Amino acid sequence: GKPVSCINLRDVQSSTIVDGTAIVYRVGSKLYVNRPQSGARWLDDDDILSTRTIGSQLCRIDAVHLIDRSARFQRGFVVLGDFVPYSRPR
């Protein structure tokens, strides 16, 4: 589908990191793939995502901090890009 600049946080059911590439957010039957504008090389599927937003939406240019799961320290961050929606095939 057509890329969107924001998604509603309350509708996000899960998120998955694709190492060094993207974050995939599940919203109902759609998957929104976000390829960060910067910092994608830091993405590791063993990290915890920590997001601070001002409102109820996660938007393009928001920063997502990456927390090391075992040591519990911040090891980097990404700046989000557009969210590209994909519908699951029936």
Buried (B, 14 or more C-beta within 10 A) or exposed (E): EEEEEBBEBEBBEEBEBBEEEBBBBBBEEBBBBBBBEEBBEBBBEEBEBEBEEEEEBBBBEBBBBBBBEEEEEEEBBBBBBBBBBEEEEE
